[in-house]
Amino acid sequence: MATHCDYLIIGGGSSGAVVARRLAERTSGRIILVEAGKSDEGDPAAVDLTRLDEQTADYDWGFRAAPLAGSPPVLNYARAKLLGGCANHNDCAFIRPPDSDFDEWERLGATGWNAAAMAQYWQRITETIAIETAPCHPASRRFIEAGLELGLEEVDFGREVRPGVGLFPLNAKGRLRQSSSVAYLHPIAALPKHLEVRTRCMANRLIIENGRAAGAETSRGEIRAARAVVLAAGSIQTPQLMMLSGLGPAAQLKDHGIAVIRDMPHLGRHLRDHVAAPVVWETHEQVSGWEICPFEATMMLQLERRAPAPDILFHFGLRVREKYDDARLATKGPAVKASPNVTRAKSEGSVRLSGPAMTDKPEIALNYFDDPSDLGLLAEALKFTRRLGQTKAMQALCRAEVHPGPSVQTDDDWRAYIRSVCETVYHPCCTAAIGRVVTPELKVMGVDGLFIADASVFASLVTVNINAAVMMVAEKAADCILGS
Ligand SMILES: Cc1cc2nc3c(=O)[nH]c(=O)nc-3n(C[C@H](O)[C@H](O)[C@H](O)COP(=O)(O)OP(=O)(O)OC[C@H]3O[C@@H](n4cnc5c(N)ncnc54)[C@H](O)[C@@H]3O)c2cc1C
């Protein structure tokens, strides 16, 4: 027997938790939020940022992605599988995008998404979550001093996004993450009675009847929604679920034996992501003892004079390991790294079905450097990074540059190195973009009662780590769904 509600939200990650809370505050209709993964509440590995490394493989969907056109899928492409989504999986860097990003969205056709209009959503977020910086480790301080030696200014990135060096603002209260599940849903037992959170409940297919989204078939039975179905399964699985339900590129759907309800040629295409590559130095001594997370310091550069905002953003790592060990960056001794990424990388990848079920891991192609300007910018950023390693401040910390090391000197050397070690910052977006798949009111074009509220709808990549922008989208999505 089907369960009935007014609003069904699919995916309890960064965006889904925000939408659920805001709908519950403003309507008395019955809301069900379904999340395929487990609950994060009471799980220190999920909500204590210092215990991130305790998360095991069952916190993740286990996707892999192909970094370069035609390459095999060799990058681990982490996507969280738990309530709170990737915001319980991430390093909590939390920066409001510069105004030029949202003004660009408006220019691309996202009417009503300009920076002035979006300011209210940032305001709502800051009234709900805490944003702090971690205490600065002496090695992070060396990196900041290196930037100052090369002429940059120290910047408070919690207040402004401009070229400079400083600490990451974190969506954290001490060690406790301020993910949207922690800040908007916990304690779950105290949520309003008309909001139900169902964990370990996976949507397998949308129910579309007479051109209208009527609900979803889930691993715990059919759920029917009288008013709206809201997709918040993230930039990879929102397109996957839609395609499995007959919405998507017609030829691809037919290849998997899926009856086409609506041909949506853009769905799953135009995937944008922040691409990075590191310089790694071995240090004189072991670096340890950071208090909250090993990525405390950042730096922004504006290499192109006419760029609207910084075009390079760094993560300075007190260790080389990211979410996963990377054999390409092995070192003999203790090491640190500085990893610049291209903030508005133009290369576009795709998400495609690999089979006809939600459990068939999608094919993710990143196509990094498909747009050659991304490679050029990253090469210039890495040359600057090497200079950082030659400053007095970094020489006091580091013994030698080990990746790429002295054999890399010419532009061609740098470009080959970057292609061999490029890494993701885990920021996929734009796979169901406003103007291509959804209207500026976030309605899926051509299907009634179906909204998308997650990073898929970005009109273009934003300059900074994307989670703050995802939550701003979700805050606005609640307004769109309620029609205000
Ligand atoms: C390792 C890592 C580090 C990162 N670091 C940062 C950082 O420091 N700062 C920053 O700003 N951003 C960071 N990000 C990115 C940021 O966390 C994400 O962009 C953001 O969380 C995306 O939000 P979302 O709501 O679109 O998707 P998600 O948060 O991924 O939520 C999607 C949810 O939907 C669920 N789901 C999927 N399919 C189904 C289904 N069929 N049925 C039910 N549920 C389903 C998933 O389990 C998941 O919980 C990082 C990401 C990763 C992976």
Ligand as a Chemical Component Dictionary entry (heavy atoms), coordinates in Angstrom:
data_LIG
# 
_chem_comp.id                   LIG 
_chem_comp.type                 NON-POLYMER 
_chem_comp.pdbx_formal_charge   0 
_chem_comp.three_letter_code    LIG 
# 
loop_
_chem_comp_atom.comp_id 
_chem_comp_atom.atom_id 
_chem_comp_atom.alt_atom_id 
_chem_comp_atom.type_symbol 
_chem_comp_atom.charge 
_chem_comp_atom.model_Cartn_x 
_chem_comp_atom.model_Cartn_y 
_chem_comp_atom.model_Cartn_z 
_chem_comp_atom.pdbx_ordinal 
LIG C1  C1  C 0 35.068 14.635 0.030  1  
LIG C2  C2  C 0 34.337 15.916 -0.192 2  
LIG C3  C3  C 0 34.860 17.100 0.331  3  
LIG C4  C4  C 0 34.174 18.304 0.101  4  
LIG N1  N1  N 0 34.637 19.434 0.719  5  
LIG C5  C5  C 0 33.893 20.568 0.650  6  
LIG C6  C6  C 0 34.221 21.690 1.442  7  
LIG O1  O1  O 0 35.126 21.663 2.283  8  
LIG N2  N2  N 0 33.481 22.826 1.258  9  
LIG C7  C7  C 0 32.442 22.893 0.364  10 
LIG O2  O2  O 0 31.868 23.978 0.211  11 
LIG N3  N3  N 0 32.071 21.806 -0.332 12 
LIG C8  C8  C 0 32.751 20.649 -0.186 13 
LIG N4  N4  N 0 32.321 19.528 -0.853 14 
LIG C9  C9  C 0 31.131 19.629 -1.716 15 
LIG C10 C10 C 0 29.807 19.767 -0.959 16 
LIG O3  O3  O 0 29.802 19.025 0.231  17 
LIG C11 C11 C 0 28.688 19.307 -1.918 18 
LIG O4  O4  O 0 28.766 20.089 -3.078 19 
LIG C12 C12 C 0 27.284 19.445 -1.337 20 
LIG O5  O5  O 0 27.164 18.727 -0.139 21 
LIG C13 C13 C 0 26.277 18.928 -2.361 22 
LIG O6  O6  O 0 24.982 19.009 -1.821 23 
LIG P1  P1  P 0 23.743 18.286 -2.530 24 
LIG O7  O7  O 0 22.577 18.515 -1.674 25 
LIG O8  O8  O 0 23.714 18.728 -3.956 26 
LIG O9  O9  O 0 24.140 16.751 -2.568 27 
LIG P2  P2  P 0 24.548 15.774 -1.370 28 
LIG O10 O10 O 0 25.002 16.532 -0.179 29 
LIG O11 O11 O 0 25.497 14.795 -1.986 30 
LIG O12 O12 O 0 23.193 15.051 -0.983 31 
LIG C14 C14 C 0 22.572 14.087 -1.789 32 
LIG C15 C15 C 0 21.932 13.048 -0.877 33 
LIG O13 O13 O 0 21.003 12.276 -1.619 34 
LIG C16 C16 C 0 21.111 10.925 -1.235 35 
LIG N5  N5  N 0 20.599 10.127 -2.359 36 
LIG C17 C17 C 0 21.160 9.942  -3.570 37 
LIG N6  N6  N 0 20.368 9.179  -4.351 38 
LIG C18 C18 C 0 19.272 8.882  -3.610 39 
LIG C19 C19 C 0 18.095 8.131  -3.873 40 
LIG N7  N7  N 0 17.893 7.541  -5.057 41 
LIG N8  N8  N 0 17.163 8.012  -2.880 42 
LIG C20 C20 C 0 17.367 8.618  -1.673 43 
LIG N9  N9  N 0 18.477 9.327  -1.381 44 
LIG C21 C21 C 0 19.418 9.475  -2.342 45 
LIG C22 C22 C 0 22.571 10.739 -0.943 46 
LIG O14 O14 O 0 22.806 9.615  -0.131 47 
LIG C23 C23 C 0 22.923 12.067 -0.279 48 
LIG O15 O15 O 0 22.765 12.018 1.119  49 
LIG C24 C24 C 0 32.971 18.313 -0.657 50 
LIG C25 C25 C 0 32.449 17.121 -1.153 51 
LIG C26 C26 C 0 33.110 15.926 -0.905 52 
LIG C27 C27 C 0 32.516 14.656 -1.434 53 
# 
loop_
_chem_comp_bond.comp_id 
_chem_comp_bond.atom_id_1 
_chem_comp_bond.atom_id_2 
_chem_comp_bond.value_order 
_chem_comp_bond.pdbx_ordinal 
LIG C1  C2  SING 1  
LIG C2  C3  SING 2  
LIG C2  C26 DOUB 3  
LIG C3  C4  DOUB 4  
LIG C4  N1  SING 5  
LIG C4  C24 SING 6  
LIG N1  C5  DOUB 7  
LIG C5  C6  SING 8  
LIG C5  C8  SING 9  
LIG C6  O1  DOUB 10 
LIG C6  N2  SING 11 
LIG N2  C7  SING 12 
LIG C7  O2  DOUB 13 
LIG C7  N3  SING 14 
LIG N3  C8  DOUB 15 
LIG C8  N4  SING 16 
LIG N4  C9  SING 17 
LIG N4  C24 SING 18 
LIG C9  C10 SING 19 
LIG C10 O3  SING 20 
LIG C10 C11 SING 21 
LIG C11 O4  SING 22 
LIG C11 C12 SING 23 
LIG C12 O5  SING 24 
LIG C12 C13 SING 25 
LIG C13 O6  SING 26 
LIG O6  P1  SING 27 
LIG P1  O7  DOUB 28 
LIG P1  O8  SING 29 
LIG P1  O9  SING 30 
LIG O9  P2  SING 31 
LIG P2  O10 DOUB 32 
LIG P2  O11 SING 33 
LIG P2  O12 SING 34 
LIG O12 C14 SING 35 
LIG C14 C15 SING 36 
LIG C15 O13 SING 37 
LIG C15 C23 SING 38 
LIG O13 C16 SING 39 
LIG C16 N5  SING 40 
LIG C16 C22 SING 41 
LIG N5  C17 SING 42 
LIG N5  C21 SING 43 
LIG C17 N6  DOUB 44 
LIG N6  C18 SING 45 
LIG C18 C19 SING 46 
LIG C18 C21 DOUB 47 
LIG C19 N7  SING 48 
LIG C19 N8  DOUB 49 
LIG N8  C20 SING 50 
LIG C20 N9  DOUB 51 
LIG N9  C21 SING 52 
LIG C22 O14 SING 53 
LIG C22 C23 SING 54 
LIG C23 O15 SING 55 
LIG C24 C25 DOUB 56 
LIG C25 C26 SING 57 
LIG C26 C27 SING 58 
# 
